[in-house]
Amino acid sequence: MTKFHQSLLASLILAAISNSASAASTNTQLDTVVVSATRSEQTNTTIPGSISVISRQDIEASGASTLADVLRGQGGVQVRDLVGDGSGITVSIRGFGATAGSNTLLLVDGRRLNNPDLAAPEFSSIHLKDIERIEIIQGSAGTLFGDQAVGGVINIITRSPEAEHAHVKLTTASYNNNSITAGISNKLDNGLSYRISASQRSADNYRDRNDVDYTNLLGRLDYDFDAGKVFLEYQTIDEDLQLPGGLFAADFALDRRAARFPTDFSDTDTDSARIGLNYVLSNNWQLEAELTQRDTDVIGRLSGFNFVQERKVEELTPRLIGSFDTDNGEALVTIGLDFINSDYLLTAFGTTTNEQKVRNFYGQVVIPVSNKLTAIVGARAANVENDLADSFKFINGVEIDDSETVFEAGLSLQVNPEWRAFIRRDGNFRFAKLDEHTQTLGGVNALETQTGTSYEAGAEWKRHANSARATLFRLKLDNEIDYDTVNFANINLDPTVRDGLILEANWQTTDKLRLSGQYSYIDAEFDKGAFKGNDIPFVARNTAHVSATYDIDSNWDVFAEVQYIGDRIAAGDITNAFGKLDGHTVLNIKLGYQRNNWLAALRVNNLTDRKYSDFAATSYNPAIPPFGATDIAFYAAPERNISLSMQYAY
């Protein structure tokens, strides 16, 4: 951490402590809003589809220290964590394995964190103290969000200052995992508000040669005026991570914590800036727009080979939101443009460069057909242009362009105040990534764009704090893009299909006890071609989660959860020729204490000390005679581990 980072972090801590004596705590209760269904804040709950909301209270009650801990318990969601500390997770919605990072869209306040290359979005760029709520769209959202919104969308909504606030949180955990998080925010009388947060973490982690050193600084300034709001945001992240790699079975049995590649690492520096505007044009129309620039530089070594990677992404997303009164209620119209420019450089065995431009135009209309029935229709047209060159395949450069159009339609029926039913259809697409076209099979100059259609139907019941929901879905894909670990090439798969059922329920049994549970069944397989009937690799057919929160008294509370995930084919094993990765059940508990401005939490993960692997993938094993062969590499998950956190906030 630089002297500047250390100075700023120390200033935040001092500010939080020195201002505590004179501060008056003020809490403002806001109406619940959902942004992700229409890309604008709406209290309308009749949008067709399945949207889950994880509240600030849910996050604090769990005692979770990472987003991975929070997301594992959600219906239809499967989390892969290579490190075990939440710093390198990939989240799958509705049945994706190794390609989940390219088929689940991650947003922060509507800003994309998905990368235009194969690198997974950085969940570690968001620390939990900044989160107000998490909205999860189950199923495709290609019309509203475009490229990579295939299985679903995770939109993280950050906290807005409502009064003077400051906090300092210290956490110590197993494997020398120590972190400090601090922040200050305020909303002034002149319309200005600000939020500054910082976190620093270092850990040895469970595996050998898996150290991490991480710093995250974020500042945001908002100005509210009569006709709207403008904001400016800047974030810088520095992460140095050692990468031990997966272990083959013999080595895994000998020492599951050992490093296969003791010299592998990645040092990543990311700077992002964002400016936005919300402006009321008239009684019926408002303009929302954001301009974002994100620069990422990576220096590292993978499988013993050095590489340098540079990525620059610029995104402009203006949209018009119109609302109109009808005899049956308010109709909502959203019209928008998404412009994304990406510059990419990779230096490894050779050099790859790609300048990619993605242009999108979309529209969505939500129409109250009657006082109980709401319809939604929408469409998106998208175009991609690649200006690509590398040292081997496209030495003189090549232009690879494509375009796609998708459509959305759905109905939501509010049967009575407690029951709602919905049906929805949406298209989806995924353009090939910046670094996928260069490594294909012989004779393939360009990968086809992945396309598909998502269908879902469901019903939900709500009564006060109790709720239940059942959702059936089918996701059909053509030309799904994956990596062939046998031929070491990116390929288009034969048609695939994912069918599933998701059951979710929350029950406030008493004033003190709250229960929650979910069960997900996903049948993901090849629909046609040579592998028809084979399972999609690394998708568990069955997952389940049960949790309980109990308030012992006004100061003490306890949280417990049981997570189950079933057997999975190893990632990359399209032929289903290798053995499955065994399923596992994990028990986590948390004991919390709160008094005045102090909050403490003790959390134990994997209480029963289960030894399991959270990820397995096909890989080349040179030790197999006579010349090496494809084998399964395992990534060990941490055994029982404990974290203790102490927080002061006002």
C-alpha positions in Angstrom: 0.0 0.0 0.0 1.4 3.4 -1.0 2.0 6.3 1.5 -0.9 8.1 0.0 -3.2 5.1 0.5 -2.0 4.7 4.1 -2.5 8.4 4.8 -6.0 8.4 3.4 -7.0 5.3 5.3 -5.6 6.8 8.6 -7.5 10.0 8.0 -10.8 8.1 7.5 -10.2 6.2 10.8 -9.4 9.4 12.7 -12.5 11.2 11.2 -14.7 8.3 12.3 -13.5 8.4 15.9 -13.1 12.2 16.4 -16.5 13.1 15.2 -18.4 10.5 17.2 -18.8 12.6 20.3 -20.8 15.4 18.6 -22.7 13.3 16.0 -26.4 12.7 16.2 -27.7 9.5 14.7 -30.4 10.0 12.1 -32.1 7.2 10.2 -34.5 7.9 7.3 -36.7 5.1 6.2 -37.0 5.0 2.4 -39.5 3.3 0.2 -38.3 0.0 -1.3 -37.4 0.4 -4.9 -36.2 -2.0 -7.6 -33.9 -0.6 -10.3 -32.9 -3.7 -12.3 -36.3 -4.5 -13.9 -36.5 -1.2 -15.9 -33.0 0.4 -15.4 -34.7 3.1 -13.4 -35.9 3.4 -9.8 -39.5 2.0 -9.6 -41.7 0.8 -6.8 -43.7 -1.2 -9.3 -43.6 -4.9 -8.2 -45.7 -6.2 -11.1 -42.8 -6.6 -13.6 -43.0 -10.1 -15.1 -40.1 -12.2 -14.0 -38.2 -13.4 -11.0 -36.2 -10.7 -9.1 -34.7 -11.4 -5.7 -33.6 -8.6 -3.4 -30.9 -9.1 -0.7 -31.3 -6.2 1.8 -28.7 -4.5 3.9 -30.3 -6.2 7.0 -29.9 -9.6 5.4 -26.2 -9.0 4.8 -25.5 -7.8 8.3 -27.5 -10.6 9.9 -25.4 -13.2 8.1 -22.1 -11.8 9.3 -20.7 -12.4 5.8 -17.4 -10.9 5.1 -17.4 -11.5 1.3 -19.9 -11.3 -1.5 -19.4 -15.1 -2.0 -20.8 -15.7 1.4 -23.9 -13.6 0.6 -24.6 -15.0 -2.8 -24.3 -18.7 -2.1 -27.7 -19.0 -0.5 -29.7 -17.6 -3.5 -31.9 -19.7 -5.6 -30.5 -20.7 -9.0 -27.1 -19.3 -8.1 -23.8 -21.3 -7.9 -20.6 -19.8 -6.8 -17.1 -20.9 -7.7 -14.3 -19.7 -5.4 -10.8 -20.7 -6.4 -9.1 -19.1 -3.4 -11.6 -19.5 -0.7 -11.6 -16.0 0.6 -14.0 -14.4 -1.9 -11.3 -12.5 -3.9 -11.5 -14.6 -7.1 -15.1 -15.8 -7.3 -17.3 -16.5 -10.4 -21.1 -16.6 -10.1 -23.3 -18.7 -12.3 -27.0 -18.2 -12.7 -29.1 -20.9 -14.3 -26.5 -23.4 -15.2 -23.1 -22.3 -16.4 -19.8 -23.8 -15.5 -16.4 -22.4 -16.5 -18.0 -19.8 -18.7 -20.2 -18.3 -15.9 -18.1 -15.1 -15.8 -19.1 -14.4 -19.4 -22.8 -15.4 -19.1 -23.8 -13.7 -15.8 -23.8 -9.9 -15.9 -22.5 -8.0 -12.8 -23.4 -4.4 -12.3 -22.7 -1.8 -9.6 -25.4 0.9 -9.7 -26.0 -0.1 -13.3 -22.2 0.1 -14.2 -20.8 -3.0 -15.9 -18.0 -4.9 -14.2 -17.9 -7.6 -16.8 -14.8 -7.5 -18.9 -14.7 -7.5 -22.8 -12.0 -10.3 -22.5 -12.1 -13.6 -20.7 -11.2 -12.3 -17.3 -14.1 -12.7 -14.9 -15.7 -9.6 -13.3 -14.0 -8.5 -10.1 -16.5 -9.1 -7.3 -13.7 -8.0 -4.9 -14.0 -4.5 -6.1 -17.1 -4.0 -4.0 -16.9 -4.1 -0.2 -20.0 -5.1 1.8 -20.1 -1.9 3.8 -20.9 0.1 0.7 -23.9 -2.1 -0.3 -27.5 -1.0 0.3 -29.0 -4.0 -1.4 -28.4 -6.6 -4.1 -30.9 -7.2 -6.9 -30.7 -10.5 -8.8 -32.6 -11.0 -12.1 -33.2 -14.7 -12.6 -33.1 -15.5 -16.3 -32.0 -13.7 -19.5 -32.1 -9.9 -19.6 -30.7 -9.4 -23.1 -33.2 -6.8 -24.1 -32.6 -4.5 -21.2 -28.9 -5.1 -20.6 -27.5 -6.7 -23.7 -24.3 -8.6 -24.1 -23.5 -11.3 -21.5 -26.9 -11.0 -19.6 -27.6 -14.7 -20.5 -28.3 -16.5 -17.3 -29.1 -13.5 -15.3 -28.0 -10.2 -13.8 -26.6 -9.2 -10.4 -27.0 -5.5 -9.8 -25.4 -4.2 -6.6 -26.9 -0.9 -5.3 -24.6 1.1 -3.1 -25.6 3.2 -0.1 -26.6 6.9 -0.5 -25.8 9.3 2.3 -28.8 10.5 4.3 -27.0 11.9 7.3 -23.6 12.2 8.8 -22.1 8.8 9.1 -18.7 7.2 9.7 -17.5 3.7 10.5 -14.4 1.7 11.1 -14.4 -2.1 11.0 -11.5 -4.4 11.9 -11.5 -8.1 11.0 -9.1 -10.9 11.8 -9.6 -14.4 10.5 -7.9 -17.7 9.9 -4.9 -18.0 7.7 -3.6 -14.6 8.7 -6.5 -12.9 7.0 -6.6 -9.3 8.4 -8.6 -6.4 7.1 -9.6 -2.8 7.9 -12.5 -1.0 6.4 -13.4 2.7 7.0 -15.7 5.2 5.5 -17.3 8.6 6.0 -20.3 10.1 4.3 -22.8 13.0 4.7 -25.6 14.8 3.1 -25.4 18.6 3.4 -28.2 21.2 3.3 -26.9 22.7 0.1 -27.6 19.6 -2.0 -24.1 18.2 -1.9 -23.4 14.8 -0.5 -20.3 12.7 -0.4 -19.1 9.2 0.4 -15.5 8.1 0.9 -14.6 4.5 1.7 -11.4 2.6 2.0 -10.4 -1.0 2.7 -7.1 -2.8 3.0 -6.7 -6.6 3.4 -3.8 -9.0 3.6 -3.9 -12.8 3.9 -1.9 -16.0 3.5 -5.1 -17.9 2.6 -5.7 -21.6 2.9 -3.4 -22.8 0.1 0.4 -22.5 0.1 1.7 -19.7 -2.1 -1.7 -18.0 -2.2 -1.0 -14.7 -0.4 -3.1 -11.7 -1.2 -2.6 -8.0 -0.6 -5.5 -5.8 -1.5 -6.4 -2.1 -1.3 -9.6 -0.4 -2.4 -10.3 3.3 -2.3 -13.5 4.9 -3.5 -14.9 8.5 -3.5 -18.2 9.8 -4.7 -19.7 13.3 -4.8 -23.4 14.0 -5.5 -25.3 17.2 -6.1 -29.1 17.3 -5.9 -30.9 20.2 -7.5 -34.6 20.9 -8.3 -34.6 19.1 -11.7 -32.4 16.2 -10.9 -28.9 15.1 -9.8 -25.3 14.9 -11.0 -22.6 12.7 -9.5 -18.9 12.0 -9.9 -17.2 8.8 -8.7 -13.7 7.5 -8.7 -12.2 4.2 -7.5 -8.8 2.7 -7.4 -7.9 -0.9 -6.6 -4.6 -2.6 -6.2 -4.5 -6.4 -5.8 -1.5 -8.6 -5.6 -2.4 -12.3 -5.6 -0.4 -15.5 -5.7 -1.9 -18.3 -7.8 -1.1 -21.9 -6.6 -3.1 -23.7 -9.4 -5.0 -26.9 -9.3 -3.6 -30.2 -8.0 -4.0 -33.6 -9.8 -5.4 -36.4 -7.7 -2.2 -37.9 -6.4 -0.7 -34.6 -5.3 -4.1 -33.5 -3.9 -4.3 -36.7 -1.7 -0.7 -36.1 -0.5 -1.1 -32.4 0.4 -4.3 -30.6 -0.6 -2.8 -27.2 0.4 0.3 -27.5 -1.8 1.0 -25.2 -4.8 1.2 -26.7 -8.2 2.7 -23.5 -9.7 4.6 -21.9 -6.8 5.8 -18.9 -8.9 2.4 -18.0 -10.5 0.9 -14.6 -9.6 -1.2 -11.7 -10.8 -0.7 -8.0 -9.9 -3.7 -6.0 -10.9 -4.2 -2.2 -10.8 -7.6 -0.9 -11.7 -8.7 2.8 -11.9 -12.3 3.7 -12.8 -14.1 7.0 -13.1 -17.8 7.7 -13.6 -19.9 10.7 -14.1 -23.7 10.7 -14.3 -26.8 12.8 -14.7 -30.5 12.3 -13.8 -32.5 15.2 -15.2 -36.3 15.8 -15.3 -37.2 17.0 -18.7 -40.9 17.3 -18.2 -43.8 15.9 -16.2 -43.5 12.7 -18.1 -39.9 12.3 -19.2 -36.6 12.2 -17.5 -33.0 11.6 -18.8 -30.5 9.4 -17.2 -26.9 9.0 -18.4 -23.6 7.8 -17.2 -20.1 7.9 -18.7 -17.6 5.4 -17.3 -13.9 4.8 -18.0 -12.1 1.8 -16.5 -8.4 1.1 -16.9 -6.9 -2.3 -15.8 -3.2 -3.2 -15.9 -2.1 -6.8 -15.0 1.4 -8.2 -14.7 1.6 -11.9 -13.9 2.6 -15.5 -14.5 0.3 -18.4 -15.4 1.6 -22.0 -15.6 5.1 -20.6 -15.4 4.8 -18.2 -18.3 4.9 -14.4 -17.9 2.2 -12.2 -19.3 1.2 -8.5 -19.4 -2.4 -7.4 -20.0 -3.8 -4.0 -20.5 -7.6 -3.3 -20.7 -9.4 0.0 -21.2 -13.2 0.2 -21.3 -15.2 3.3 -22.0 -19.0 3.1 -21.7 -21.7 5.7 -22.4 -25.3 4.8 -21.4 -28.0 7.5 -22.0 -31.7 6.6 -21.7 -35.0 8.3 -21.6 -37.7 7.2 -19.1 -41.3 8.2 -19.7 -44.3 7.6 -17.5 -47.9 8.0 -18.7 -51.2 7.6 -16.9 -53.7 5.2 -18.3 -57.2 4.0 -17.2 -55.5 1.0 -15.6 -52.5 2.7 -14.0 -49.1 4.1 -15.0 -47.3 2.9 -18.2 -43.5 3.1 -18.3 -41.4 3.6 -21.4 -37.6 3.2 -21.5 -35.5 4.0 -24.6 -31.8 3.9 -24.5 -28.4 3.6 -26.1 -25.4 1.7 -24.9 -22.0 2.5 -26.4 -19.0 0.4 -25.3 -15.4 1.0 -26.6 -12.7 -1.5 -25.5 -8.9 -1.4 -26.1 -7.0 -4.6 -25.3 -3.4 -5.7 -25.2 -2.0 -9.0 -24.2 1.7 -9.9 -24.3 2.5 -13.5 -23.6 4.0 -15.9 -26.2 3.2 -13.2 -28.7 1.2 -10.0 -28.8 -2.6 -9.7 -29.2 -4.4 -6.4 -29.7 -8.1 -5.7 -30.3 -10.1 -2.6 -30.5 -13.8 -3.4 -30.0 -16.8 -1.2 -30.5 -20.3 -2.4 -29.3 -23.3 -0.2 -30.3 -26.8 -0.9 -28.8 -30.3 0.6 -29.2 -33.1 -0.8 -27.0 -36.6 0.0 -25.9 -39.0 -1.4 -23.3 -42.6 -0.7 -22.5 -44.5 -1.7 -19.4 -48.3 -1.5 -19.9 -51.1 -2.0 -17.4 -53.6 -4.0 -19.4 -56.0 -4.0 -16.5 -55.9 -3.3 -12.8 -54.5 -6.8 -12.3 -52.7 -7.6 -15.6 -49.4 -6.0 -16.7 -47.6 -6.6 -20.0 -44.0 -5.9 -20.9 -42.5 -5.8 -24.4 -39.1 -4.8 -25.6 -36.4 -5.1 -28.2 -32.6 -4.5 -28.6 -30.4 -4.2 -31.7 -26.7 -4.6 -31.1 -23.6 -4.4 -33.4 -20.0 -5.4 -32.6 -16.9 -4.4 -34.6 -13.5 -6.0 -33.8 -10.2 -4.6 -35.2 -7.9 -7.5 -34.2 -4.3 -8.5 -34.7 -1.9 -11.0 -33.2 1.5 -12.5 -33.7 0.4 -15.8 -35.2 -3.1 -16.0 -36.7 -3.9 -12.5 -37.8 -0.5 -11.0 -38.4 -1.8 -8.4 -40.8 -4.9 -7.7 -38.8 -8.5 -8.5 -39.4 -12.0 -7.0 -39.0 -14.6 -9.2 -37.4 -18.1 -7.8 -37.2 -21.6 -9.1 -36.3 -25.0 -7.9 -35.2 -27.9 -9.4 -33.2 -31.5 -8.5 -32.4 -33.4 -9.8 -29.4 -37.0 -9.4 -28.1 -38.7 -9.5 -24.8 -42.4 -10.2 -23.8 -44.1 -11.0 -20.6 -47.3 -10.9 -18.5 -47.7 -10.4 -14.8 -51.1 -11.1 -13.1 -51.7 -9.8 -9.6 -54.4 -12.3 -8.6 -55.0 -10.7 -5.3 -52.9 -8.6 -2.8 -51.0 -11.7 -1.8 -50.7 -13.8 -5.0 -48.9 -13.0 -8.3 -48.2 -15.1 -11.4 -45.9 -14.3 -14.3 -44.7 -15.6 -17.6 -41.8 -14.2 -19.6 -39.7 -14.7 -22.7 -36.5 -12.9 -23.4 -33.7 -13.3 -26.0 -30.0 -13.2 -25.1 -26.6 -13.0 -26.8 -22.9 -13.1 -26.1 -20.4 -11.7 -28.5 -17.0 -13.4 -28.6 -14.6 -11.9 -26.2 -11.6 -9.8 -27.3 -9.2 -12.7 -26.8 -11.4 -15.6 -28.0 -11.1 -15.2 -31.8 -7.3 -15.6 -31.8 -7.3 -19.2 -30.4 -9.7 -21.3 -32.4 -9.5 -24.6 -34.3 -7.8 -24.7 -37.7 -9.9 -23.3 -40.5 -12.1 -21.2 -38.1 -11.4 -17.6 -38.6 -14.2 -16.2 -36.4 -16.4 -17.6 -33.7 -20.2 -17.4 -34.2 -22.0 -15.1 -31.8 -23.7 -17.1 -29.0 -27.5 -16.6 -29.1 -30.5 -18.0 -27.2 -33.9 -17.7 -25.7 -35.1 -17.8 -22.1 -38.6 -18.9 -21.0 -39.9 -18.8 -17.5 -43.2 -19.0 -15.6 -43.8 -18.7 -11.9 -45.9 -17.7 -9.0 -45.2 -15.9 -5.8 -47.0 -15.3 -2.5 -46.3 -12.4 0.0 -47.9 -11.7 3.3 -46.2 -9.2 5.5 -42.6 -10.5 6.1 -43.5 -14.0 4.8 -43.0 -15.0 1.1 -42.7 -18.0 -1.2 -41.9 -18.3 -4.9 -41.7 -21.1 -7.5 -40.2 -20.6 -10.9 -39.9 -23.0 -13.9 -37.5 -22.1 -16.7 -36.0 -23.2 -19.9 -32.8 -21.6 -21.5 -31.9 -22.7 -25.0 -28.6 -21.6 -26.6 -27.1 -21.9 -30.1 -23.4 -21.6 -30.7 -22.6 -21.4 -27.0 -18.9 -20.4 -26.7 -16.6 -22.6 -24.6 -13.0 -23.7 -24.4 -12.0 -27.1 -25.7 -9.3 -28.3 -23.2 -8.3 -31.2 -25.4 -7.6 -29.2 -28.5 -6.7 -26.0 -26.6 -9.1 -23.9 -28.6 -12.2 -21.7 -28.2 -15.2 -23.3 -29.9 -18.9 -23.0 -30.6 -20.8 -25.8 -29.0 -23.7 -27.7 -30.5 -27.1 -26.5 -29.2 -27.6 -26.7 -25.4 -30.6 -26.6 -23.2 -31.1 -25.9 -19.4 -34.4 -26.7 -17.7 -34.9 -26.0 -14.1 -37.1 -25.4 -11.0 -36.4 -22.9 -8.3 -38.3 -22.9 -4.9 -37.7 -20.1 -2.4 -39.4 -19.2 0.9 -39.0 -16.8 3.8 -40.9 -17.2 7.1 -41.0 -14.9 10.1 -42.1 -17.4 12.6 -41.9 -15.1 15.6 -40.6 -11.6 16.3 -37.3 -13.2 17.1 -36.9 -16.0 14.6 -36.7 -15.8 10.8 -36.3 -18.8 8.5 -35.2 -18.9 4.9 -34.7 -21.7 2.3 -34.3 -22.4 -1.3 -34.0 -25.5 -3.5 -32.8 -25.4 -7.2 -32.9 -28.1 -9.8 -31.1 -27.5 -13.0 -30.8 -30.0 -15.8 -28.2 -28.6 -18.2 -27.2 -30.8 -21.2 -26.4 -30.9 -24.9 -29.5 -30.8 -27.0 -28.1 -31.9 -30.3 -24.8 -33.1 -31.9 -22.2 -35.6 -31.0 -22.6 -35.0 -27.2 -26.4 -35.0 -27.2 -27.6 -35.9 -23.7 -24.2 -35.2 -22.0 -24.2 -32.9 -19.0 -22.9 -29.4 -19.3 -19.7 -29.4 -17.3 -19.5 -28.0 -13.8 -23.3 -27.5 -13.3 -24.8 -29.1 -10.2 -28.2 -30.6 -10.8 -29.3 -30.0 -7.2 -28.5 -27.2 -4.7 -30.2 -26.2 -1.5 -29.8 -23.7 1.3 -31.5 -23.3 4.7 -30.8 -20.4 7.1 -32.2 -19.2 10.4 -31.7 -15.8 12.2 -32.6 -15.6 15.9 -32.5 -12.4 18.0 -31.6 -13.6 21.5 -32.3 -10.2 23.0 -31.8 -6.6 22.1 -28.0 -7.0 21.9 -27.3 -10.6 20.8 -28.3 -12.5 17.7 -27.3 -15.8 16.1 -27.3 -16.8 12.4 -26.9 -20.4 11.0 -27.0 -21.7 7.5 -26.6 -25.1 5.8 -25.4 -25.0 2.1 -25.7 -28.1 -0.1 -24.4 -28.5 -3.7 -24.6 -31.7 -5.6 -22.1 -33.6 -7.8 -20.7 -31.8 -10.9 -18.8 -32.9 -14.0 -15.4 -31.3 -14.0 -15.1 -28.0 -15.9 -14.0 -28.6 -19.5 -15.1 -32.3 -19.6 -17.6 -32.0 -22.5 -17.3 -35.8 -23.1 -18.3 -36.6 -19.5 -15.4 -39.1 -19.6 -13.9 -38.3 -16.2 -15.3 -38.8 -12.7 -17.6 -36.2 -11.1 -16.6 -33.7 -8.4 -18.4 -34.9 -5.3 -21.1 -32.7 -3.8 -20.8 -31.4 -0.3 -22.7 -29.8 2.6 -21.3 -27.0 4.6 -22.6 -25.5 7.9 -21.8 -21.9 8.8 -22.7 -20.0 12.0 -22.4 -16.5 13.3 -22.9 -14.9 16.7 -23.4 -11.1 16.7 -23.4 -8.5 19.4 -24.6 -4.9 19.1 -24.6 -2.1 21.7 -25.0 1.6 21.0 -22.5 2.3 18.2 -20.5 -0.9 18.5 -21.0 -4.1 16.5 -19.1 -7.3 16.9 -19.5 -10.6 15.0 -17.9 -14.0 15.3 -18.5 -16.3 12.2 -17.4 -19.9 11.8 -17.4 -21.2 8.2 -17.4 -25.0 7.6 -18.1 -25.7 11.2 -17.9 -29.5 10.7 -14.4 -29.2 9.2 -15.5 -30.8 5.9 -12.6 -31.4 3.5 -13.9 -30.7 0.0 -13.0 -29.1 -3.3 -15.0 -26.2 -4.7 -13.7 -26.4 -8.2 -12.2 -29.1 -10.5 -11.3 -28.7 -14.2 -9.7 -30.8 -16.9 -6.0 -29.9 -17.5 -2.9 -31.3 -19.2 -1.0 -33.6 -16.9 2.6 -34.2 -18.2 3.1 -37.0 -15.6 0.8 -39.5 -17.4 2.9 -41.8 -19.6 4.1 -41.8 -22.2 3.6 -38.2 -23.3 1.1 -36.7 -20.9 -2.7 -36.6 -21.1 -5.8 -34.8 -20.0 -6.5 -35.2 -16.3 -8.6 -33.5 -13.5 -7.1 -30.8 -11.4 -8.7 -30.0 -8.0 -8.8 -26.8 -6.1 -9.1 -27.3 -2.3 -11.6 -25.3 -0.3 -10.7 -24.1 3.2 -11.3 -26.3 6.2 -13.0 -24.9 9.3 -12.1 -21.2 9.5 -13.1 -18.4 11.9 -13.4 -14.6 11.5 -13.9 -12.0 14.2 -14.9 -8.5 13.4 -15.3 -5.3 15.5 -17.1 -2.2 14.1 -17.7 1.3 15.4 -20.2 3.4 13.5 -22.3 6.5 14.0 
